[in-house]
Amino acid sequence: MNQRAAFFFFVFCAVLFFLQGSHNISRAQNTVQFAKATEHFDAIIVPGIPYKDPALEIIFKARILWAKYLFDNGVADNIIFSGGAVYNPYVEGIIMKTYADSLGIPPAHTFSEVQAEHSTENIYYSLLMARQMGFRKVAVATDHYQAIIIKKFMDKNCPDVKLILIEFKKINLIAAPWPEIDPSAACVDDFVSLVEREDRIKRFKGTLGMNINYDEGDTLNYPQRRSLFSLAGLSSFR
């Protein structure tokens, strides 16, 4: 899939999201809510995406530029970029932080979560990191397609964490400065792709949040549909 095809696929998914999901989101009582890009959060979580994948380059850039917009405009005080080395040797959380720092976000306000290998894990492990750092009010900042993937998991485990969807009119994918970086610090040795480490069934379970390595003392059990807030000490998130 080339960049043009990836972009139109992304737009198509966004349209489906609004036609099929937004109406239900607004009507449901115990479900994830959208946040406006004028609210304030202690931190935002930005799910990772593979580096140097031509089909995903547009979304990779959009997520980072959106995070910068939210930081620059006082919406987020801190940013957690989440993702390990999943489909190539570059650790997603580190490479995305490297770009964000190079774009002028103070490095003291950007963080890398490097354990997640699935979208649901991006949310889980980043929320645990947020708790450990004392961030109380947290949102997930991502694109419409990613929101479709993580919404069900968030509905059942952390419905009070809001989603801040990318507003493409507020970032300029074409004209925005995009730095040259040295990616070597994010590259791991002896890399083995997730596709080689997990079969299709296990990867699908991971997408559902069933491969999470729960910390000792962390009783969250996704199949039991229990709330991440009460179990991870995040009950004051709004």
Steps between C-alpha positions, in 0.01 A plus 500: 500500500653832395465827692206622292311173550581503871366853532169423327462182706556707811237754392255219420545356850445842650169537316389156617591591855274802502214332317500181706662589832453861598123480537530203733779665697290807570202291616677245717527579870810301592726548205804693383436867431667736257705787637521839336842634410438779751486286814802449723671172590799410711609266223390354170574151373604469135485137375799393298521414134782335303785724387610500135185331372403684178134400534479651848731800464213749483339371819837481676564865425143606581506347849824676590393837358165473681681429827715808443193710427336388823814574701562838336141606562493404866270200461764254625777562752673173416500238225544123529596339169426128520628198312781248484694359204212314342527469123848643448806556721402854601335544841189704421481685831864610475500597132182708541643676806818571301298675231292691756814622678654602168188703423558710810297331772711508821636146555406520869134493391517204260518135607538161334296194592679211329318184606181520293466290185128545437268801505327388820840462666586856398213614718555262792874540548491875440228547762710306749796724415282809541393383846860434603601851394208659680303613194135503599312634199592312183362469146589296192592708194483314171336468160150377420613159376692431822197614701292227338751238614537614861146622572355167614791432735475850644121474536540196723817585688548876515184681381597821678814546290404725211602485136640805321466431128739660254361814338686512171407861436711593803817328382668532162635168384656655192651826624574418864872479586621143514850447640772260397584278795748233597282192564782279628408547868159346429634200309527169686741215427391144420151618405228245425171625355173443684378310193776245556451484877121469511253313281183664372288379792736640763530831313121522485480436874755774546280738305222419747727567796535137604882479482569766762760408759328632809727633771506308826240664720315638202178300495360635176358208305366602163259203456334597828426846354628675812589869503860603462437805716412328825772243448781731394422791729371724223149568629541877483567505125255719310 
